[in-house]
Amino acid sequence: MPDHVHPPIPDDERVACEVCLKEIPRSEAAVAEVADYVAYFCGLDCYDKWQAKGKAQGRARVAPHRSTPG
Ligand SMILES: [Zn+2]
C-alpha cells in the first residue's frame, strides 16, 4: 500500500496559488508537498512568501519543482 496517494488531477487542470489565489495551469505551477497536502504556487515569488510564513509556523522546508522543464 502506498504511503500517500495524490488525487488524480489532469495536467491541464487549473489550480489556485496558495498565496495570491491566482489560477494557474497545474503543469505550470510550482509545487510544494507538505505532510498531508500539496500546495501550488503561480511562481517562486509566492512560494517564498508562503515558505517564510510556514517557517514561522514551524512547517518543514520543502523544495519546489516543476513537472516539465522548459
Ligand atoms: Zn501567487
N, CA, C, O and the ligand as a Tripos MOL2 file, in Angstrom:
@<TRIPOS>MOLECULE
protein
  281   279    71     0     0
PROTEIN
NO_CHARGES

@<TRIPOS>ATOM
      1 N           0.8480   -1.2110    0.0000 N.3       1 MET1
      2 CA          0.0000    0.0000    0.0000 C.3       1 MET1
      3 C           0.8820    1.2590    0.0000 C.2       1 MET1
      4 O           1.7970    1.3820    0.8140 O.2       1 MET1
      5 N           0.6020    2.1740   -0.9040 N.am      2 PRO2
      6 CA          1.4520    3.3790   -0.9820 C.3       2 PRO2
      7 C           1.2890    4.2670    0.2530 C.2       2 PRO2
      8 O           0.2320    4.3030    0.8830 O.2       2 PRO2
      9 N           2.3710    4.9820    0.5790 N.am      3 ASP3
     10 CA          2.3480    5.8770    1.7340 C.3       3 ASP3
     11 C           1.3080    6.9730    1.5780 C.2       3 ASP3
     12 O           0.5200    7.2500    2.4820 O.2       3 ASP3
     13 N           1.3310    7.5940    0.3890 N.am      4 HIS4
     14 CA          0.3650    8.6580    0.1390 C.3       4 HIS4
     15 C          -0.0290    8.6360   -1.3230 C.2       4 HIS4
     16 O           0.8120    8.4260   -2.1960 O.2       4 HIS4
     17 N          -1.2860    8.8500   -1.5870 N.am      5 VAL5
     18 CA         -1.7780    8.8360   -2.9640 C.3       5 VAL5
     19 C          -2.2910   10.2280   -3.3040 C.2       5 VAL5
     20 O          -3.0970   10.8100   -2.5780 O.2       5 VAL5
     21 N          -1.8040   10.7430   -4.4230 N.am      6 HIS6
     22 CA         -2.2690   12.0580   -4.8470 C.3       6 HIS6
     23 C          -3.5870   11.9060   -5.5900 C.2       6 HIS6
     24 O          -3.7940   10.9240   -6.3020 O.2       6 HIS6
     25 N          -4.4650   12.8650   -5.4270 N.am      7 PRO7
     26 CA         -5.7130   12.7840   -6.1840 C.3       7 PRO7
     27 C          -5.4250   12.9260   -7.6730 C.2       7 PRO7
     28 O          -4.5200   13.6640   -8.0610 O.2       7 PRO7
     29 N          -6.1740   12.2350   -8.4960 N.am      8 PRO8
     30 CA         -5.9320   12.2870   -9.9380 C.3       8 PRO8
     31 C          -6.3750   13.6130  -10.5430 C.2       8 PRO8
     32 O          -7.5550   13.8060  -10.8380 O.2       8 PRO8
     33 N          -5.4190   14.5270  -10.7250 N.am      9 ILE9
     34 CA         -5.7280   15.8210  -11.3220 C.3       9 ILE9
     35 C          -5.1510   15.8460  -12.7410 C.2       9 ILE9
     36 O          -3.9550   15.6170  -12.9200 O.2       9 ILE9
     37 N          -5.9780   16.1200  -13.7420 N.am     10 PRO10
     38 CA         -5.4730   16.2000  -15.1180 C.3      10 PRO10
     39 C          -4.4230   17.2930  -15.2540 C.2      10 PRO10
     40 O          -4.4360   18.2650  -14.4990 O.2      10 PRO10
     41 N          -3.5120   17.1400  -16.2150 N.am     11 ASP11
     42 CA         -2.3990   18.0560  -16.3450 C.3      11 ASP11
     43 C          -2.8280   19.4620  -16.7290 C.2      11 ASP11
     44 O          -2.1230   20.4250  -16.4250 O.2      11 ASP11
     45 N          -3.9730   19.6000  -17.3930 N.am     12 ASP12
     46 CA         -4.4280   20.9310  -17.7910 C.3      12 ASP12
     47 C          -5.3960   21.5270  -16.7700 C.2      12 ASP12
     48 O          -5.9810   22.5890  -16.9780 O.2      12 ASP12
     49 N          -5.5380   20.8140  -15.6780 N.am     13 GLU13
     50 CA         -6.3820   21.3240  -14.5960 C.3      13 GLU13
     51 C          -5.8170   22.6250  -14.0580 C.2      13 GLU13
     52 O          -4.5990   22.7860  -13.9900 O.2      13 GLU13
     53 N          -6.6870   23.5620  -13.6720 N.am     14 ARG14
     54 CA         -6.2150   24.8010  -13.0750 C.3      14 ARG14
     55 C          -6.2530   24.6880  -11.5670 C.2      14 ARG14
     56 O          -7.1910   24.1460  -10.9820 O.2      14 ARG14
     57 N          -5.2070   25.2160  -10.9540 N.am     15 VAL15
     58 CA         -5.1300   25.1900   -9.5010 C.3      15 VAL15
     59 C          -4.9510   26.6220   -9.0070 C.2      15 VAL15
     60 O          -4.4860   27.4890   -9.7470 O.2      15 VAL15
     61 N          -5.3180   26.8600   -7.7650 N.am     16 ALA16
     62 CA         -5.1930   28.1990   -7.2000 C.3      16 ALA16
     63 C          -3.8850   28.3150   -6.4320 C.2      16 ALA16
     64 O          -3.5290   27.4440   -5.6380 O.2      16 ALA16
     65 N          -3.1690   29.4260   -6.6910 N.am     17 CYS17
     66 CA         -1.9440   29.7040   -5.9590 C.3      17 CYS17
     67 C          -2.2590   29.8120   -4.4670 C.2      17 CYS17
     68 O          -3.2180   30.4720   -4.0640 O.2      17 CYS17
     69 N          -1.4470   29.1630   -3.6740 N.am     18 GLU18
     70 CA         -1.6640   29.1070   -2.2300 C.3      18 GLU18
     71 C          -1.5900   30.4940   -1.5950 C.2      18 GLU18
     72 O          -2.1840   30.7250   -0.5420 O.2      18 GLU18
     73 N          -0.8650   31.4210   -2.2300 N.am     19 VAL19
     74 CA         -0.6190   32.7360   -1.6320 C.3      19 VAL19
     75 C          -1.5560   33.7970   -2.1960 C.2      19 VAL19
     76 O          -2.2800   34.4450   -1.4400 O.2      19 VAL19
     77 N          -1.5520   33.9860   -3.5290 N.am     20 CYS20
     78 CA         -2.3400   35.0680   -4.1150 C.3      20 CYS20
     79 C          -3.6470   34.5570   -4.7300 C.2      20 CYS20
     80 O          -4.4510   35.3450   -5.2290 O.2      20 CYS20
     81 N          -3.8540   33.2430   -4.6930 N.am     21 LEU21
     82 CA         -5.0880   32.6110   -5.1500 C.3      21 LEU21
     83 C          -5.3450   32.7630   -6.6430 C.2      21 LEU21
     84 O          -6.4460   32.4970   -7.1260 O.2      21 LEU21
     85 N          -4.3150   33.1950   -7.3670 N.am     22 LYS22
     86 CA         -4.4290   33.2730   -8.8160 C.3      22 LYS22
     87 C          -4.5020   31.8580   -9.3950 C.2      22 LYS22
     88 O          -3.8220   30.9480   -8.9210 O.2      22 LYS22
     89 N          -5.3290   31.6870  -10.4170 N.am     23 GLU23
     90 CA         -5.4470   30.3620  -11.0160 C.3      23 GLU23
     91 C          -4.3900   30.1740  -12.0880 C.2      23 GLU23
     92 O          -4.2070   31.0230  -12.9610 O.2      23 GLU23
     93 N          -3.6960   29.0410  -12.0060 N.am     24 ILE24
     94 CA         -2.6800   28.7230  -13.0000 C.3      24 ILE24
     95 C          -2.8300   27.2690  -13.4070 C.2      24 ILE24
     96 O          -3.3440   26.4610  -12.6340 O.2      24 ILE24
     97 N          -2.3880   26.9220  -14.6180 N.am     25 PRO25
     98 CA         -2.4170   25.5100  -15.0160 C.3      25 PRO25
     99 C          -1.5100   24.7020  -14.0990 C.2      25 PRO25
    100 O          -0.4110   25.1420  -13.7630 O.2      25 PRO25
    101 N          -1.9610   23.5390  -13.7000 N.am     26 ARG26
    102 CA         -1.2010   22.7360  -12.7590 C.3      26 ARG26
    103 C           0.2010   22.4310  -13.2880 C.2      26 ARG26
    104 O           1.1630   22.3500  -12.5240 O.2      26 ARG26
    105 N           0.3020   22.2600  -14.6260 N.am     27 SER27
    106 CA          1.6010   21.9250  -15.2110 C.3      27 SER27
    107 C           2.5840   23.0830  -15.1050 C.2      27 SER27
    108 O           3.7940   22.8830  -15.2090 O.2      27 SER27
    109 N           2.0600   24.3160  -14.8960 N.am     28 GLU28
    110 CA          2.9190   25.4990  -14.7990 C.3      28 GLU28
    111 C           3.2380   25.8530  -13.3550 C.2      28 GLU28
    112 O           4.1150   26.6750  -13.0920 O.2      28 GLU28
    113 N           2.5400   25.2430  -12.4360 N.am     29 ALA29
    114 CA          2.6480   25.6580  -11.0440 C.3      29 ALA29
    115 C           3.8850   25.0830  -10.3640 C.2      29 ALA29
    116 O           4.3170   23.9660  -10.6500 O.2      29 ALA29
    117 N           4.4390   25.8770   -9.4570 N.am     30 ALA30
    118 CA          5.4540   25.3410   -8.5490 C.3      30 ALA30
    119 C           4.7110   24.5640   -7.4660 C.2      30 ALA30
    120 O           3.6610   24.9940   -6.9890 O.2      30 ALA30
    121 N           5.2600   23.4310   -7.0900 N.am     31 VAL31
    122 CA          4.5490   22.5420   -6.1770 C.3      31 VAL31
    123 C           5.3610   22.3050   -4.9180 C.2      31 VAL31
    124 O           6.5680   22.0710   -4.9810 O.2      31 VAL31
    125 N           4.7020   22.3650   -3.7880 N.am     32 ALA32
    126 CA          5.3500   22.0080   -2.5290 C.3      32 ALA32
    127 C           4.5090   20.9410   -1.8580 C.2      32 ALA32
    128 O           3.3150   21.1260   -1.6220 O.2      32 ALA32
    129 N           5.1430   19.8330   -1.5560 N.am     33 GLU33
    130 CA          4.4210   18.7630   -0.8770 C.3      33 GLU33
    131 C           4.7090   18.8240    0.6040 C.2      33 GLU33
    132 O           5.8570   18.6940    1.0300 O.2      33 GLU33
    133 N           3.6820   19.0190    1.3750 N.am     34 VAL34
    134 CA          3.8340   19.0080    2.8220 C.3      34 VAL34
    135 C           3.1500   17.7680    3.3760 C.2      34 VAL34
    136 O           2.5700   16.9750    2.6350 O.2      34 VAL34
    137 N           3.2290   17.6190    4.6710 N.am     35 ALA35
    138 CA          2.8060   16.3790    5.3100 C.3      35 ALA35
    139 C           1.5130   15.7990    4.7520 C.2      35 ALA35
    140 O           1.4780   14.6260    4.3790 O.2      35 ALA35
    141 N           0.4680   16.5830    4.6890 N.am     36 ASP36
    142 CA         -0.8260   15.9900    4.3560 C.3      36 ASP36
    143 C          -1.5140   16.6480    3.1670 C.2      36 ASP36
    144 O          -2.6740   16.3480    2.8820 O.2      36 ASP36
    145 N          -0.8130   17.5430    2.4680 N.am     37 TYR37
    146 CA         -1.4220   18.1050    1.2600 C.3      37 TYR37
    147 C          -0.3770   18.6650    0.3180 C.2      37 TYR37
    148 O           0.8000   18.7640    0.6640 O.2      37 TYR37
    149 N          -0.8150   19.0290   -0.8760 N.am     38 VAL38
    150 CA          0.0790   19.5900   -1.8810 C.3      38 VAL38
    151 C          -0.3140   21.0410   -2.1130 C.2      38 VAL38
    152 O          -1.4820   21.3430   -2.3580 O.2      38 VAL38
    153 N           0.6710   21.9420   -2.0330 N.am     39 ALA39
    154 CA          0.4130   23.3640   -2.2430 C.3      39 ALA39
    155 C           0.9470   23.7780   -3.6080 C.2      39 ALA39
    156 O           2.0150   23.3340   -4.0300 O.2      39 ALA39
    157 N           0.1830   24.6450   -4.3000 N.am     40 TYR40
    158 CA          0.5870   25.1120   -5.6160 C.3      40 TYR40
    159 C           0.8660   26.6040   -5.5710 C.2      40 TYR40
    160 O           0.2740   27.3390   -4.7810 O.2      40 TYR40
    161 N           1.7910   27.0450   -6.4420 N.am     41 PHE41
    162 CA          2.1700   28.4570   -6.4740 C.3      41 PHE41
    163 C           2.3140   28.9130   -7.9120 C.2      41 PHE41
    164 O           2.7830   28.1690   -8.7730 O.2      41 PHE41
    165 N           1.8900   30.1870   -8.1670 N.am     42 CYS42
    166 CA          1.9910   30.7280   -9.5230 C.3      42 CYS42
    167 C           3.4490   30.9870   -9.8740 C.2      42 CYS42
    168 O           3.7930   31.0560  -11.0540 O.2      42 CYS42
    169 N           4.3150   31.1310   -8.8690 N.am     43 GLY43
    170 CA          5.7260   31.3730   -9.1270 C.3      43 GLY43
    171 C           6.5160   31.2600   -7.8400 C.2      43 GLY43
    172 O           5.9520   31.1450   -6.7510 O.2      43 GLY43
    173 N           7.8360   31.2950   -7.9840 N.am     44 LEU44
    174 CA          8.6800   31.1370   -6.8050 C.3      44 LEU44
    175 C           8.5550   32.3250   -5.8610 C.2      44 LEU44
    176 O           8.8690   32.2210   -4.6750 O.2      44 LEU44
    177 N           8.0990   33.4480   -6.3910 N.am     45 ASP45
    178 CA          7.8560   34.6200   -5.5640 C.3      45 ASP45
    179 C           6.8380   34.2930   -4.4750 C.2      45 ASP45
    180 O           7.0550   34.5490   -3.2910 O.2      45 ASP45
    181 N           5.7390   33.7270   -4.9100 N.am     46 CYS46
    182 CA          4.6930   33.3550   -3.9580 C.3      46 CYS46
    183 C           5.1550   32.1940   -3.0940 C.2      46 CYS46
    184 O           4.8230   32.1260   -1.9100 O.2      46 CYS46
    185 N           5.9100   31.2930   -3.6730 N.am     47 TYR47
    186 CA          6.4230   30.1760   -2.9030 C.3      47 TYR47
    187 C           7.2780   30.6810   -1.7420 C.2      47 TYR47
    188 O           7.1660   30.1930   -0.6180 O.2      47 TYR47
    189 N           8.1390   31.6730   -2.0310 N.am     48 ASP48
    190 CA          8.9970   32.2320   -0.9830 C.3      48 ASP48
    191 C           8.1720   32.8430    0.1390 C.2      48 ASP48
    192 O           8.4690   32.6610    1.3200 O.2      48 ASP48
    193 N           7.1270   33.5730   -0.2520 N.am     49 LYS49
    194 CA          6.2690   34.1950    0.7500 C.3      49 LYS49
    195 C           5.6230   33.1340    1.6280 C.2      49 LYS49
    196 O           5.5680   33.2480    2.8520 O.2      49 LYS49
    197 N           5.1370   32.0980    0.9540 N.am     50 TRP50
    198 CA          4.4670   31.0240    1.6900 C.3      50 TRP50
    199 C           5.4430   30.3400    2.6390 C.2      50 TRP50
    200 O           5.1050   30.0160    3.7780 O.2      50 TRP50
    201 N           6.6560   30.1280    2.1490 N.am     51 GLN51
    202 CA          7.6170   29.4250    2.9750 C.3      51 GLN51
    203 C           8.0490   30.2790    4.1640 C.2      51 GLN51
    204 O           8.2470   29.7670    5.2660 O.2      51 GLN51
    205 N           8.1920   31.5740    3.9340 N.am     52 ALA52
    206 CA          8.5380   32.4750    5.0260 C.3      52 ALA52
    207 C           7.4780   32.4090    6.1170 C.2      52 ALA52
    208 O           7.7830   32.4090    7.3100 O.2      52 ALA52
    209 N           6.2350   32.3530    5.6800 N.am     53 LYS53
    210 CA          5.1300   32.2360    6.6110 C.3      53 LYS53
    211 C           5.1530   30.8620    7.2950 C.2      53 LYS53
    212 O           4.9200   30.7460    8.4980 O.2      53 LYS53
    213 N           5.4400   29.8270    6.4970 N.am     54 GLY54
    214 CA          5.4670   28.4720    7.0220 C.3      54 GLY54
    215 C           6.5330   28.2780    8.0790 C.2      54 GLY54
    216 O           6.3470   27.5410    9.0480 O.2      54 GLY54
    217 N           7.6690   28.9610    7.8740 N.am     55 LYS55
    218 CA          8.7520   28.8590    8.8520 C.3      55 LYS55
    219 C           8.2710   29.3130   10.2220 C.2      55 LYS55
    220 O           8.5700   28.6990   11.2460 O.2      55 LYS55
    221 N           7.5240   30.3990   10.2100 N.am     56 ALA56
    222 CA          7.0140   30.9400   11.4660 C.3      56 ALA56
    223 C           6.0870   29.9390   12.1420 C.2      56 ALA56
    224 O           5.9520   29.9190   13.3650 O.2      56 ALA56
    225 N           5.4540   29.1110   11.3230 N.am     57 GLN57
    226 CA          4.5350   28.1150   11.8720 C.3      57 GLN57
    227 C           5.2290   26.7770   12.1130 C.2      57 GLN57
    228 O           4.5910   25.7950   12.4890 O.2      57 GLN57
    229 N           6.5340   26.7510   11.8930 N.am     58 GLY58
    230 CA          7.2770   25.5280   12.1340 C.3      58 GLY58
    231 C           7.0760   24.4660   11.0820 C.2      58 GLY58
    232 O           7.2360   23.2740   11.3430 O.2      58 GLY58
    233 N           6.7210   24.9090    9.8850 N.am     59 ARG59
    234 CA          6.4720   23.9620    8.7970 C.3      59 ARG59
    235 C           7.8040   23.4560    8.2340 C.2      59 ARG59
    236 O           8.7880   24.1950    8.2030 O.2      59 ARG59
    237 N           7.8330   22.2320    7.8010 N.am     60 ALA60
    238 CA          9.0580   21.6580    7.2520 C.3      60 ALA60
    239 C           9.4250   22.3320    5.9380 C.2      60 ALA60
    240 O           8.5520   22.7250    5.1650 O.2      60 ALA60
    241 N          10.7220   22.4610    5.6930 N.am     61 ARG61
    242 CA         11.1860   23.0740    4.4600 C.3      61 ARG61
    243 C          11.0360   22.0750    3.3100 C.2      61 ARG61
    244 O          11.4280   20.9130    3.4190 O.2      61 ARG61
    245 N          10.4670   22.5500    2.2270 N.am     62 VAL62
    246 CA         10.2960   21.6810    1.0670 C.3      62 VAL62
    247 C          10.8060   22.3950   -0.1740 C.2      62 VAL62
    248 O          10.8360   23.6250   -0.2160 O.2      62 VAL62
    249 N          11.1990   21.6530   -1.1600 N.am     63 ALA63
    250 CA         11.7310   22.2540   -2.3740 C.3      63 ALA63
    251 C          10.6770   22.2660   -3.4710 C.2      63 ALA63
    252 O           9.9580   21.2860   -3.6670 O.2      63 ALA63
    253 N          10.5900   23.3840   -4.1840 N.am     64 PRO64
    254 CA          9.6330   23.4440   -5.2960 C.3      64 PRO64
    255 C          10.1880   22.7040   -6.5000 C.2      64 PRO64
    256 O          11.4020   22.5810   -6.6610 O.2      64 PRO64
    257 N           9.3190   22.2290   -7.3180 N.am     65 HIS65
    258 CA          9.7640   21.6170   -8.5630 C.3      65 HIS65
    259 C           8.7290   21.8110   -9.6430 C.2      65 HIS65
    260 O           7.5580   22.0640   -9.3560 O.2      65 HIS65
    261 N           9.1530   21.6940  -10.8720 N.am     66 ARG66
    262 CA          8.2110   21.7790  -11.9850 C.3      66 ARG66
    263 C           8.1100   20.3920  -12.6120 C.2      66 ARG66
    264 O           9.0990   19.6660  -12.7120 O.2      66 ARG66
    265 N           6.9190   20.0470  -13.0230 N.am     67 SER67
    266 CA          6.7150   18.7160  -13.5670 C.3      67 SER67
    267 C           7.3830   18.5670  -14.9340 C.2      67 SER67
    268 O           7.8890   17.4970  -15.2720 O.2      67 SER67
    269 N           7.3810   19.6680  -15.7290 N.am     68 THR68
    270 CA          8.0140   19.6010  -17.0380 C.3      68 THR68
    271 C           8.9250   20.8060  -17.2270 C.2      68 THR68
    272 O           8.4430   21.9390  -17.2370 O.2      68 THR68
    273 N          10.2270   20.5920  -17.3770 N.am     69 PRO69
    274 CA         11.1610   21.7180  -17.5860 C.3      69 PRO69
    275 C          10.9260   22.3850  -18.9380 C.2      69 PRO69
    276 O          10.5320   21.7400  -19.9090 O.2      69 PRO69
    277 N          11.1780   23.6880  -18.9750 N.am     70 GLY70
    278 CA         11.0550   24.4150  -20.2380 C.3      70 GLY70
    279 C           9.6420   24.8300  -20.4370 C.2      70 GLY70
    280 O           9.3200   25.4590  -21.4450 O.2      70 GLY70
    281 ZN          0.7420   33.5110   -6.4660 Zn       71 ZN71
@<TRIPOS>BOND
     1     1     2 1
     2     2     3 1
     3     3     4 2
     4     3     5 am
     5     5     6 1
     6     6     7 1
     7     7     8 2
     8     7     9 am
     9     9    10 1
    10    10    11 1
    11    11    12 2
    12    11    13 am
    13    13    14 1
    14    14    15 1
    15    15    16 2
    16    15    17 am
    17    17    18 1
    18    18    19 1
    19    19    20 2
    20    19    21 am
    21    21    22 1
    22    22    23 1
    23    23    24 2
    24    23    25 am
    25    25    26 1
    26    26    27 1
    27    27    28 2
    28    27    29 am
    29    29    30 1
    30    30    31 1
    31    31    32 2
    32    31    33 am
    33    33    34 1
    34    34    35 1
    35    35    36 2
    36    35    37 am
    37    37    38 1
    38    38    39 1
    39    39    40 2
    40    39    41 am
    41    41    42 1
    42    42    43 1
    43    43    44 2
    44    43    45 am
    45    45    46 1
    46    46    47 1
    47    47    48 2
    48    47    49 am
    49    49    50 1
    50    50    51 1
    51    51    52 2
    52    51    53 am
    53    53    54 1
    54    54    55 1
    55    55    56 2
    56    55    57 am
    57    57    58 1
    58    58    59 1
    59    59    60 2
    60    59    61 am
    61    61    62 1
    62    62    63 1
    63    63    64 2
    64    63    65 am
    65    65    66 1
    66    66    67 1
    67    67    68 2
    68    67    69 am
    69    69    70 1
    70    70    71 1
    71    71    72 2
    72    71    73 am
    73    73    74 1
    74    74    75 1
    75    75    76 2
    76    75    77 am
    77    77    78 1
    78    78    79 1
    79    79    80 2
    80    79    81 am
    81    81    82 1
    82    82    83 1
    83    83    84 2
    84    83    85 am
    85    85    86 1
    86    86    87 1
    87    87    88 2
    88    87    89 am
    89    89    90 1
    90    90    91 1
    91    91    92 2
    92    91    93 am
    93    93    94 1
    94    94    95 1
    95    95    96 2
    96    95    97 am
    97    97    98 1
    98    98    99 1
    99    99   100 2
   100    99   101 am
   101   101   102 1
   102   102   103 1
   103   103   104 2
   104   103   105 am
   105   105   106 1
   106   106   107 1
   107   107   108 2
   108   107   109 am
   109   109   110 1
   110   110   111 1
   111   111   112 2
   112   111   113 am
   113   113   114 1
   114   114   115 1
   115   115   116 2
   116   115   117 am
   117   117   118 1
   118   118   119 1
   119   119   120 2
   120   119   121 am
   121   121   122 1
   122   122   123 1
   123   123   124 2
   124   123   125 am
   125   125   126 1
   126   126   127 1
   127   127   128 2
   128   127   129 am
   129   129   130 1
   130   130   131 1
   131   131   132 2
   132   131   133 am
   133   133   134 1
   134   134   135 1
   135   135   136 2
   136   135   137 am
   137   137   138 1
   138   138   139 1
   139   139   140 2
   140   139   141 am
   141   141   142 1
   142   142   143 1
   143   143   144 2
   144   143   145 am
   145   145   146 1
   146   146   147 1
   147   147   148 2
   148   147   149 am
   149   149   150 1
   150   150   151 1
   151   151   152 2
   152   151   153 am
   153   153   154 1
   154   154   155 1
   155   155   156 2
   156   155   157 am
   157   157   158 1
   158   158   159 1
   159   159   160 2
   160   159   161 am
   161   161   162 1
   162   162   163 1
   163   163   164 2
   164   163   165 am
   165   165   166 1
   166   166   167 1
   167   167   168 2
   168   167   169 am
   169   169   170 1
   170   170   171 1
   171   171   172 2
   172   171   173 am
   173   173   174 1
   174   174   175 1
   175   175   176 2
   176   175   177 am
   177   177   178 1
   178   178   179 1
   179   179   180 2
   180   179   181 am
   181   181   182 1
   182   182   183 1
   183   183   184 2
   184   183   185 am
   185   185   186 1
   186   186   187 1
   187   187   188 2
   188   187   189 am
   189   189   190 1
   190   190   191 1
   191   191   192 2
   192   191   193 am
   193   193   194 1
   194   194   195 1
   195   195   196 2
   196   195   197 am
   197   197   198 1
   198   198   199 1
   199   199   200 2
   200   199   201 am
   201   201   202 1
   202   202   203 1
   203   203   204 2
   204   203   205 am
   205   205   206 1
   206   206   207 1
   207   207   208 2
   208   207   209 am
   209   209   210 1
   210   210   211 1
   211   211   212 2
   212   211   213 am
   213   213   214 1
   214   214   215 1
   215   215   216 2
   216   215   217 am
   217   217   218 1
   218   218   219 1
   219   219   220 2
   220   219   221 am
   221   221   222 1
   222   222   223 1
   223   223   224 2
   224   223   225 am
   225   225   226 1
   226   226   227 1
   227   227   228 2
   228   227   229 am
   229   229   230 1
   230   230   231 1
   231   231   232 2
   232   231   233 am
   233   233   234 1
   234   234   235 1
   235   235   236 2
   236   235   237 am
   237   237   238 1
   238   238   239 1
   239   239   240 2
   240   239   241 am
   241   241   242 1
   242   242   243 1
   243   243   244 2
   244   243   245 am
   245   245   246 1
   246   246   247 1
   247   247   248 2
   248   247   249 am
   249   249   250 1
   250   250   251 1
   251   251   252 2
   252   251   253 am
   253   253   254 1
   254   254   255 1
   255   255   256 2
   256   255   257 am
   257   257   258 1
   258   258   259 1
   259   259   260 2
   260   259   261 am
   261   261   262 1
   262   262   263 1
   263   263   264 2
   264   263   265 am
   265   265   266 1
   266   266   267 1
   267   267   268 2
   268   267   269 am
   269   269   270 1
   270   270   271 1
   271   271   272 2
   272   271   273 am
   273   273   274 1
   274   274   275 1
   275   275   276 2
   276   275   277 am
   277   277   278 1
   278   278   279 1
   279   279   280 2
@<TRIPOS>SUBSTRUCTURE
     1 MET1         2 RESIDUE 1 A MET
     2 PRO2         6 RESIDUE 1 A PRO
     3 ASP3        10 RESIDUE 1 A ASP
     4 HIS4        14 RESIDUE 1 A HIS
     5 VAL5        18 RESIDUE 1 A VAL
     6 HIS6        22 RESIDUE 1 A HIS
     7 PRO7        26 RESIDUE 1 A PRO
     8 PRO8        30 RESIDUE 1 A PRO
     9 ILE9        34 RESIDUE 1 A ILE
    10 PRO10       38 RESIDUE 1 A PRO
    11 ASP11       42 RESIDUE 1 A ASP
    12 ASP12       46 RESIDUE 1 A ASP
    13 GLU13       50 RESIDUE 1 A GLU
    14 ARG14       54 RESIDUE 1 A ARG
    15 VAL15       58 RESIDUE 1 A VAL
    16 ALA16       62 RESIDUE 1 A ALA
    17 CYS17       66 RESIDUE 1 A CYS
    18 GLU18       70 RESIDUE 1 A GLU
    19 VAL19       74 RESIDUE 1 A VAL
    20 CYS20       78 RESIDUE 1 A CYS
    21 LEU21       82 RESIDUE 1 A LEU
    22 LYS22       86 RESIDUE 1 A LYS
    23 GLU23       90 RESIDUE 1 A GLU
    24 ILE24       94 RESIDUE 1 A ILE
    25 PRO25       98 RESIDUE 1 A PRO
    26 ARG26      102 RESIDUE 1 A ARG
    27 SER27      106 RESIDUE 1 A SER
    28 GLU28      110 RESIDUE 1 A GLU
    29 ALA29      114 RESIDUE 1 A ALA
    30 ALA30      118 RESIDUE 1 A ALA
    31 VAL31      122 RESIDUE 1 A VAL
    32 ALA32      126 RESIDUE 1 A ALA
    33 GLU33      130 RESIDUE 1 A GLU
    34 VAL34      134 RESIDUE 1 A VAL
    35 ALA35      138 RESIDUE 1 A ALA
    36 ASP36      142 RESIDUE 1 A ASP
    37 TYR37      146 RESIDUE 1 A TYR
    38 VAL38      150 RESIDUE 1 A VAL
    39 ALA39      154 RESIDUE 1 A ALA
    40 TYR40      158 RESIDUE 1 A TYR
    41 PHE41      162 RESIDUE 1 A PHE
    42 CYS42      166 RESIDUE 1 A CYS
    43 GLY43      170 RESIDUE 1 A GLY
    44 LEU44      174 RESIDUE 1 A LEU
    45 ASP45      178 RESIDUE 1 A ASP
    46 CYS46      182 RESIDUE 1 A CYS
    47 TYR47      186 RESIDUE 1 A TYR
    48 ASP48      190 RESIDUE 1 A ASP
    49 LYS49      194 RESIDUE 1 A LYS
    50 TRP50      198 RESIDUE 1 A TRP
    51 GLN51      202 RESIDUE 1 A GLN
    52 ALA52      206 RESIDUE 1 A ALA
    53 LYS53      210 RESIDUE 1 A LYS
    54 GLY54      214 RESIDUE 1 A GLY
    55 LYS55      218 RESIDUE 1 A LYS
    56 ALA56      222 RESIDUE 1 A ALA
    57 GLN57      226 RESIDUE 1 A GLN
    58 GLY58      230 RESIDUE 1 A GLY
    59 ARG59      234 RESIDUE 1 A ARG
    60 ALA60      238 RESIDUE 1 A ALA
    61 ARG61      242 RESIDUE 1 A ARG
    62 VAL62      246 RESIDUE 1 A VAL
    63 ALA63      250 RESIDUE 1 A ALA
    64 PRO64      254 RESIDUE 1 A PRO
    65 HIS65      258 RESIDUE 1 A HIS
    66 ARG66      262 RESIDUE 1 A ARG
    67 SER67      266 RESIDUE 1 A SER
    68 THR68      270 RESIDUE 1 A THR
    69 PRO69      274 RESIDUE 1 A PRO
    70 GLY70      278 RESIDUE 1 A GLY
    71 ZN71       281 GROUP 0 **** ****
